[in-house]
Amino acid sequence: MKNTQGKTVSRENAYEVWCHGSWTWYVRKKYQAPDKEASNPYARWFCDVVTPICPHGETGDVYVNEVKSNARRIA
């Protein structure tokens, strides 16, 4: 399966948005196709992460399994 979300987009056009309490992850790029993400414990997403400590957000890579196990997808 081809990775259709491998191009970096702006926060406003995020591929997915995940939320847990006051934390929000805006997924701006996925490095692997979804079928390969599930089997890779080190799969990463490039995200903007908004927290109470960084209300304007920080940008960087996050592990997919950490986001999925702690947050719910809202968009």
PyMOL commands that set and color helices and strands:
alter all, ss='L'
color gray80, all
select helices_A, chain A and resi 11-13+34-37+64-70
alter helices_A, ss='H'
color red, helices_A
select strands_A, chain A and resi 16-20+23-30+44-50+58-63+72-73
alter strands_A, ss='S'
color yellow, strands_A
deselect
rebuild
show_as cartoon
